[in-house]
C-alpha cells in the first residue's frame, strides 16, 4: 500500500510535522523542556518569496501575506519578550519586530507593515 502523500506548505515543511521536536529532561531543579526546529527551509522560502517580485497580496487584494514566523521563533518571542504574535493587542510589537533588521528574514513581502 502506498504512503499517504503529504501536503507541502509554502515554507517547504510537511504539514504533519513542521520540523518541530520537543524533548524533556529531568534534572535536579525539575523538568526542562527543549523545543528545536530547523528553521533554515522556512527562512530560505521567505527569502525566495521576498525576492520574487510579488506583492504578497491575495488575488482579490483583500489580504497581504507579509511574513512566515517559525513556531520556535513564535515561542521565543512569547517567552523572552512577552509578545504573542497571535494576540491582536500585540500587533504594534509584532510590527516592530518584523520591521527590525534582526528579524528581516521572516518577511515575505516588501513594504511598510
C-alpha positions, 0 to 999 in steps of 0.5 A: 500500500502506498504512503499517504502523500503529504501536503507541502506548505509554502515554507517547504515543511510537511504539514504533519510535522513542521520540523518541530521536536520537543524533548524533556529532561529531568534534572535536579531543579525539575523538568526542562523542556527543549523545543528545536526546529530547523528553521533554515527551509522556512527562512530560505522560502521567505527569502525566495518569496521576498525576492520574487517580485510579488506583492504578497497580496491575495488575488482579490487584494483583500489580504497581504501575506507579509511574513512566515514566523517559525513556531520556535521563533513564535515561542521565543518571542512569547517567552523572552519578550512577552509578545504573542504574535497571535494576540491582536493587542500585540500587533504594534510589537509584532510590527516592530519586530518584523520591521527590525533588521534582526528579524528581516528574514521572516518577511515575505513581502516588501513594504511598510507593515 
